[in-house]
Amino acid sequence: MTGIVLGAIADDFTGATDLANNLVRCGMRVVQTIGVPAGPLGEEVDAVVVALKSRTIPAAEAVAQSLAALAWLRREGVRQVYFKYCSTFDSTPAGNIGPVTEALMDALDADFTIACPAFPENKRTVFKGYLFAGDGLLSESGMQNHPLTPMTDANLVRVLQAQCRKRVGLIDYATVARGGDAIAARIAALREEGIAIAIVDAISDDDLRRLGPVLADLALVTAGSGIAIGLPAKWGFAPTSRAAQLPPAVGYRAIVSGSCSTATRAQVEAFSATGGASFALDPVALADDPSLAARLLAQAAEALSGGPVLVYSTAAPEAVAAVQKRLGVAAAGSLVEKALAGIARGLVERGVRQLVVAGGETSGAVVQALGVERLRIGTQIDPGVPWCAAHSTVGNATIHLALKSGNFGATDFFAKSFGCLARPSA
């Protein structure tokens, strides 16, 4: 198949690589752009993912950025559009999932689409319209304490309807389990009822594969990354290792973590417990002493020759709340993002060429600080997190990046990630 089959718009940078990773695993050649490119892609690929930093900005701005991405994708001739958000459906009553979805539907003249954040491989499932994280409801998973987008309601129909003018319905598990014909019939019935967006149940990868052939004909799909595993086969793609090939990895190794999720806190603790060189960035101390970031950079740089180093601002919810109370939510987040991005840039200037970044907001700040414009997607480390190769204007170098959503990855993720990269031949 020639031409770009799928064009995706992701609302953060880690989510973009999460989606691209699943497409690559299914045999598609994928490039991820950082923001909307100024000109044509000029590269032969099967799918392109435009990574925005729009999850937590005002809804009107998120809509404007998403429509700009859509206009570019349409100029590239993509056959289907995919709006990608997090498998935890991160949002607020004002959006941004609902407003962006409606704007894309209107621009594409689409009367119907689906919404499905399910990613069973990462323990995100949807049943009777409720989103589960592991064995419990999303609203009891720790996401209710998210500093920017707390998720206190696991009922996705209710959450999305609060953000939308269009009517929201449900394609439940009993329908999905019966396969493609039943799903198509349910979509037709919902259209007759005037339902424009349907939450879709999925509790296994088999459910996602049953959905794929039906959804491949929609102008717009909105989802987490899980739905992507069911689409490529309909277009004739099959898994191949060639789709994930990256250049060999060289240089020093480092980790920068700004996520405060439960998973990332465990990963930071595990890395430190095994003796990894770790340097904590205290936001309150940073606010009192802006030179703290430079001192941490210097300390981390001295340790690079001994193995991977970790610089983190990761903290428990109560510590985050205390910082936000003192500095304000927006100011605290911006302060830490800017500092971590500066540290990442400094580490690359000092020879780091393999960099793991934890947290969506942090990843966005880091790739921008490194002058990265596009990523070639490579092999998976853990579900939803691949290694990528990119050109950085810092040092005019090729670097390997892993942009990890805060909620993703096993406890030993930091330690094992570098072992997944190919080395130069002897």
C-alpha positions as CSV (number, residue, x, y, z in Angstrom):
1,M,0.0,0.0,0.0
2,T,1.4,3.4,-1.0
3,G,0.9,6.8,0.6
4,I,0.2,7.7,4.2
5,V,-2.7,5.6,5.4
6,L,-3.2,6.9,8.9
7,G,-2.7,10.4,10.2
8,A,-2.9,10.9,14.0
9,I,-3.1,13.9,16.3
10,A,-1.9,13.2,19.9
11,D,-2.6,15.5,22.8
12,D,0.8,14.9,24.4
13,F,4.2,13.6,23.4
14,T,4.4,10.4,25.4
15,G,0.9,9.5,24.1
16,A,2.1,10.0,20.6
17,T,4.9,7.6,20.9
18,D,2.6,5.1,22.7
19,L,0.3,5.1,19.6
20,A,3.2,5.0,17.2
21,N,4.7,2.1,19.1
22,N,1.5,0.0,18.5
23,L,1.4,0.9,14.8
24,V,5.1,-0.1,14.4
25,R,4.5,-3.4,16.2
26,C,1.8,-4.1,13.6
27,G,4.2,-3.5,10.7
28,M,3.7,0.1,9.8
29,R,6.5,2.5,9.3
30,V,5.8,5.5,11.5
31,V,7.2,9.0,12.0
32,Q,6.2,11.2,14.9
33,T,6.5,15.0,14.4
34,I,6.9,17.4,17.3
35,G,4.1,19.9,16.6
36,V,2.7,20.7,13.2
37,P,5.4,20.6,10.5
38,A,6.0,23.8,8.5
39,G,6.2,22.0,5.2
40,P,5.7,18.5,3.6
41,L,6.9,15.5,5.5
42,G,9.1,14.4,2.6
43,E,9.5,10.9,3.9
44,E,8.0,7.6,2.8
45,V,6.0,6.2,5.7
46,D,2.7,4.4,6.3
47,A,1.6,6.5,9.3
48,V,2.4,9.9,10.8
49,V,1.6,11.0,14.4
50,V,1.6,14.7,15.1
51,A,2.4,15.2,18.7
52,L,0.9,18.3,20.4
53,K,1.2,19.5,24.0
54,S,-2.5,20.2,24.2
55,R,-3.9,18.0,27.0
56,T,-4.0,20.6,29.7
57,I,-4.1,23.9,27.9
58,P,-7.4,25.9,27.5
59,A,-9.9,24.0,25.3
60,A,-10.0,26.7,22.6
61,E,-6.3,26.5,22.2
62,A,-6.4,22.7,22.0
63,V,-9.0,22.9,19.3
64,A,-7.1,25.4,17.3
65,Q,-3.9,23.4,17.5
66,S,-5.7,20.2,16.6
67,L,-7.4,21.7,13.6
68,A,-4.0,23.0,12.4
69,A,-2.7,19.5,12.7
70,L,-5.7,18.1,10.8
71,A,-5.2,20.6,7.9
72,W,-1.6,19.5,7.6
73,L,-2.5,15.8,7.6
74,R,-5.1,16.4,4.9
75,R,-2.6,18.1,2.7
76,E,-0.4,15.0,3.2
77,G,-3.3,12.9,1.9
78,V,-4.0,10.7,4.9
79,R,-6.8,8.2,4.5
80,Q,-8.0,8.2,8.1
81,V,-7.6,10.5,11.1
82,Y,-7.0,9.3,14.6
83,F,-7.3,11.6,17.7
84,K,-5.2,10.0,20.4
85,Y,-5.6,10.8,24.1
86,C,-4.4,9.0,27.3
87,S,-5.6,5.5,28.3
88,T,-6.7,7.2,31.6
89,F,-8.9,9.6,29.6
90,D,-7.2,12.6,31.3
91,S,-9.5,15.6,31.1
92,T,-11.6,18.1,33.0
93,P,-15.3,19.0,32.7
94,A,-14.2,21.7,30.1
95,G,-12.3,19.3,28.0
96,N,-10.1,18.8,26.1
97,I,-11.2,15.5,24.7
98,G,-14.8,16.4,23.9
99,P,-14.2,19.8,22.3
100,V,-11.3,18.5,20.1
101,T,-13.4,15.5,19.1
102,E,-16.4,17.7,18.0
103,A,-14.1,20.1,16.2
104,L,-12.5,17.3,14.2
105,M,-15.8,15.8,13.4
106,D,-17.2,19.0,12.1
107,A,-14.1,19.7,10.0
108,L,-14.2,16.2,8.5
109,D,-18.0,16.3,8.1
110,A,-18.2,13.1,10.1
111,D,-21.6,12.3,11.7
112,F,-20.2,9.5,13.9
113,T,-17.1,8.4,15.7
114,I,-16.1,6.3,18.7
115,A,-14.2,7.0,21.9
116,C,-12.2,4.1,23.5
117,P,-9.2,4.5,25.8
118,A,-8.9,0.8,26.4
119,F,-5.4,-0.6,26.4
120,P,-5.7,-4.1,27.9
121,E,-1.9,-4.9,27.6
122,N,-1.4,-2.0,30.0
123,K,-4.3,-3.0,32.2
124,R,-6.7,-0.3,31.0
125,T,-10.1,-1.8,30.1
126,V,-13.6,-0.4,29.5
127,F,-16.7,-2.4,30.6
128,K,-20.3,-1.1,30.6
129,G,-18.8,2.3,29.8
130,Y,-16.6,2.3,33.0
131,L,-12.8,2.7,32.7
132,F,-10.8,0.3,34.9
133,A,-7.1,0.6,35.7
134,G,-6.0,-2.8,36.7
135,D,-8.7,-4.5,38.8
136,G,-10.2,-1.2,40.1
137,L,-12.1,1.7,38.8
138,L,-10.0,4.6,37.4
139,S,-11.4,6.9,40.1
140,E,-9.8,4.6,42.7
141,S,-6.5,4.1,41.0
142,G,-4.6,7.1,42.1
143,M,-5.7,9.2,39.1
144,Q,-8.2,10.9,41.4
145,N,-5.1,12.7,42.8
146,H,-3.6,13.8,39.5
147,P,-2.3,17.4,40.0
148,L,-3.7,18.7,36.7
149,T,-6.5,16.4,35.5
150,P,-7.9,14.5,38.5
151,M,-10.2,11.7,37.4
152,T,-12.9,11.2,40.0
153,D,-15.5,9.6,37.8
154,A,-14.9,6.3,35.9
155,N,-18.1,6.5,33.9
156,L,-16.8,7.6,30.4
157,V,-20.3,8.3,28.9
158,R,-20.9,10.7,31.8
159,V,-17.4,12.2,31.6
160,L,-17.5,12.8,27.9
161,Q,-21.1,14.0,27.7
162,A,-20.2,16.8,30.2
163,Q,-17.7,18.0,27.6
164,C,-19.8,17.7,24.4
165,R,-22.8,19.3,22.7
166,K,-23.2,16.1,20.5
167,R,-24.9,13.1,22.1
168,V,-22.8,10.4,23.6
169,G,-23.8,6.7,23.7
170,L,-22.3,3.3,24.3
171,I,-21.3,0.2,22.4
172,D,-21.3,-2.3,25.2
173,Y,-19.3,-5.5,25.6
174,A,-22.2,-7.8,24.7
175,T,-22.1,-6.2,21.2
176,V,-18.3,-6.2,20.9
177,A,-18.1,-9.9,21.8
178,R,-20.4,-10.8,18.9
179,G,-18.0,-9.4,16.3
180,G,-17.9,-7.1,13.4
181,D,-21.5,-7.5,12.1
182,A,-23.0,-6.8,15.5
183,I,-20.7,-3.8,16.0
184,A,-21.6,-2.4,12.6
185,A,-25.3,-2.9,13.3
186,R,-25.0,-1.1,16.7
187,I,-23.2,1.8,15.0
188,A,-26.1,2.1,12.5
189,A,-28.7,2.0,15.3
190,L,-26.8,4.7,17.3
191,R,-26.7,6.9,14.2
192,E,-30.5,6.5,13.8
193,E,-30.9,7.6,17.4
194,G,-28.8,10.7,16.8
195,I,-25.8,9.5,18.8
196,A,-22.7,11.0,17.4
197,I,-20.0,9.6,19.7
198,A,-20.0,6.1,21.2
199,I,-17.9,4.9,24.1
200,V,-16.8,1.4,23.2
201,D,-16.2,-1.4,25.7
202,A,-13.0,-3.5,25.3
203,I,-11.4,-5.8,27.9
204,S,-8.9,-7.8,25.7
205,D,-6.8,-7.4,22.7
206,D,-9.2,-9.7,20.9
207,D,-11.9,-7.1,21.4
208,L,-9.7,-4.5,19.8
209,R,-9.0,-6.7,16.8
210,R,-12.7,-7.3,16.4
211,L,-13.3,-3.6,16.4
212,G,-10.5,-2.7,13.9
213,P,-12.1,-3.9,10.6
214,V,-15.3,-1.9,11.4
215,L,-13.6,1.2,12.6
216,A,-11.1,1.3,9.6
217,D,-13.9,2.8,7.5
218,L,-14.6,5.7,9.8
219,A,-13.2,9.1,8.8
220,L,-12.3,9.8,12.4
221,V,-11.3,7.5,15.3
222,T,-10.7,8.8,18.8
223,A,-9.0,6.5,21.3
224,G,-6.0,5.7,23.4
225,S,-3.4,3.7,21.6
226,G,-5.1,0.3,22.0
227,I,-7.5,0.6,19.1
228,A,-4.5,1.0,16.8
229,I,-3.6,-2.7,17.1
230,G,-6.8,-3.6,15.2
231,L,-6.5,-1.2,12.3
232,P,-3.3,-2.1,10.3
233,A,-4.4,-5.7,9.4
234,K,-7.5,-4.3,7.5
235,W,-5.0,-2.2,5.4
236,G,-2.8,-5.2,4.6
237,F,0.0,-4.7,7.2
238,A,1.6,-7.5,9.2
239,P,4.2,-7.4,11.9
240,T,7.8,-7.2,10.8
241,S,11.0,-6.2,12.6
242,R,12.1,-4.0,9.7
243,A,9.5,-1.4,10.8
244,A,11.2,-0.9,14.1
245,Q,14.9,-0.6,12.9
246,L,16.9,2.3,14.5
247,P,20.6,3.2,14.2
248,P,22.9,1.7,16.9
249,A,23.0,3.5,20.2
250,V,26.1,5.3,21.5
251,G,27.0,7.8,24.2
252,Y,26.2,8.3,27.9
253,R,22.8,7.3,29.4
254,A,20.4,9.4,31.5
255,I,16.8,9.5,32.9
256,V,14.8,12.7,33.5
257,S,11.6,12.2,35.4
258,G,8.9,14.8,36.2
259,S,6.0,12.4,36.6
260,C,4.4,12.0,40.0
261,S,2.3,8.9,39.1
262,T,2.2,5.8,41.2
263,A,4.1,3.8,38.6
264,T,6.9,6.4,38.1
265,R,7.4,6.8,41.9
266,A,7.9,3.0,42.1
267,Q,10.4,3.2,39.2
268,V,12.4,6.0,40.8
269,E,12.5,4.1,44.1
270,A,13.6,0.9,42.3
271,F,16.4,2.6,40.4
272,S,17.7,4.3,43.5
273,A,17.5,1.2,45.5
274,T,19.8,-0.7,43.1
275,G,22.5,1.9,43.5
276,G,21.8,4.0,40.5
277,A,23.1,7.6,40.6
278,S,20.0,9.7,41.6
279,F,19.5,13.4,42.0
280,A,16.3,14.9,43.4
281,L,15.0,18.3,42.3
282,D,13.0,19.9,45.1
283,P,10.5,22.4,43.5
284,V,10.3,24.5,46.7
285,A,14.1,24.7,47.0
286,L,14.3,25.5,43.3
287,A,11.8,28.4,43.8
288,D,14.0,29.8,46.6
289,D,17.3,29.2,44.7
290,P,17.1,29.2,40.9
291,S,20.8,28.0,40.7
292,L,19.8,24.6,42.1
293,A,19.1,23.2,38.6
294,A,22.6,24.1,37.4
295,R,24.2,22.5,40.5
296,L,22.2,19.3,40.0
297,L,23.2,19.2,36.3
298,A,26.9,19.5,37.3
299,Q,26.5,16.6,39.8
300,A,24.7,14.4,37.4
301,A,27.3,15.1,34.6
302,E,30.1,14.0,36.9
303,A,28.4,10.7,37.4
304,L,27.8,9.9,33.7
305,S,30.9,7.8,33.2
306,G,29.7,5.4,35.9
307,G,26.4,4.4,34.2
308,P,22.9,5.8,33.8
309,V,22.0,8.8,36.0
310,L,18.6,9.8,37.1
311,V,17.4,13.4,37.8
312,Y,13.8,13.5,39.1
313,S,11.2,15.8,40.7
314,T,8.9,12.8,41.3
315,A,7.1,13.0,44.6
316,A,4.0,11.7,46.5
317,P,0.6,13.4,46.1
318,E,0.8,15.1,49.5
319,A,4.2,16.6,48.6
320,V,2.9,17.8,45.3
321,A,-0.1,19.4,46.9
322,A,2.1,21.2,49.4
323,V,4.3,22.6,46.5
324,Q,1.2,23.7,44.5
325,K,-0.3,25.4,47.6
326,R,2.8,27.5,48.0
327,L,3.6,28.2,44.3
328,G,0.3,27.7,42.5
329,V,-0.5,24.8,40.3
330,A,0.6,26.3,37.0
331,A,3.7,28.0,38.4
332,A,4.9,24.9,40.1
333,G,4.4,22.8,37.0
334,S,6.1,25.3,34.7
335,L,9.0,25.8,37.1
336,V,9.8,22.1,37.2
337,E,9.3,21.5,33.5
338,K,11.7,24.3,32.6
339,A,14.3,23.1,35.0
340,L,14.2,19.5,33.9
341,A,14.2,20.5,30.2
342,G,17.3,22.6,30.9
343,I,19.0,19.7,32.7
344,A,18.2,17.3,29.9
345,R,19.7,19.8,27.4
346,G,22.8,20.2,29.5
347,L,23.2,16.4,29.7
348,V,23.0,16.1,25.9
349,E,25.6,18.8,25.6
350,R,27.8,16.7,27.8
351,G,27.5,13.6,25.7
352,V,24.2,11.9,26.7
353,R,22.9,10.1,23.6
354,Q,20.4,7.7,25.3
355,L,17.7,9.6,27.2
356,V,14.6,8.3,29.0
357,V,12.0,10.9,29.9
358,A,9.1,10.1,32.3
359,G,5.9,12.2,32.2
360,G,3.9,13.7,29.4
361,E,4.4,17.4,30.3
362,T,8.1,16.8,31.0
363,S,8.6,14.9,27.7
364,G,7.1,17.8,25.8
365,A,9.4,20.3,27.4
366,V,12.5,18.2,26.9
367,V,12.0,17.5,23.2
368,Q,11.4,21.1,22.6
369,A,14.5,22.1,24.5
370,L,16.5,19.6,22.4
371,G,15.3,21.0,19.1
372,V,13.7,17.7,18.0
373,E,11.3,18.0,15.1
374,R,10.5,14.4,14.4
375,L,11.1,10.9,15.8
376,R,11.5,7.6,14.1
377,I,9.8,4.9,16.2
378,G,11.7,1.8,17.2
379,T,11.5,-1.2,19.4
380,Q,9.2,-1.5,22.5
381,I,10.7,-1.4,26.0
382,D,7.4,-2.0,27.9
383,P,3.8,-1.8,26.5
384,G,3.2,1.7,25.2
385,V,6.8,2.9,25.5
386,P,9.2,2.5,22.5
387,W,12.7,3.7,21.9
388,C,12.9,6.4,19.2
389,A,15.7,8.0,17.2
390,A,15.8,11.7,16.5
391,H,18.1,14.5,15.4
392,S,18.8,17.1,18.1
393,T,20.0,20.5,17.3
394,V,21.9,20.4,20.5
395,G,25.3,19.1,19.5
396,N,23.9,18.4,16.0
397,A,23.6,14.7,17.1
398,T,21.5,11.7,16.7
399,I,20.0,10.7,20.0
400,H,17.8,7.9,21.2
401,L,14.8,8.9,23.3
402,A,12.2,7.0,25.3
403,L,9.2,9.2,26.2
404,K,7.3,7.4,29.0
405,S,3.8,8.2,30.1
406,G,3.8,8.5,33.9
407,N,1.5,5.6,34.3
408,F,3.3,3.1,32.1
409,G,6.2,0.7,32.5
410,A,7.2,-2.0,35.0
411,T,8.9,-1.2,38.2
412,D,12.3,-2.0,36.7
413,F,11.7,0.1,33.6
414,F,14.5,2.6,34.1
415,A,17.1,-0.1,34.8
416,K,16.2,-2.4,31.9
417,S,15.4,0.3,29.2
418,F,18.9,0.8,28.0
419,G,19.4,-3.0,27.5
420,C,16.8,-2.9,24.8
421,L,18.9,-0.7,22.5
422,A,21.0,-2.2,19.7
423,R,24.8,-1.4,20.0
424,P,27.3,-0.8,17.3
425,S,28.8,-3.9,15.7
426,A,32.2,-4.9,17.0
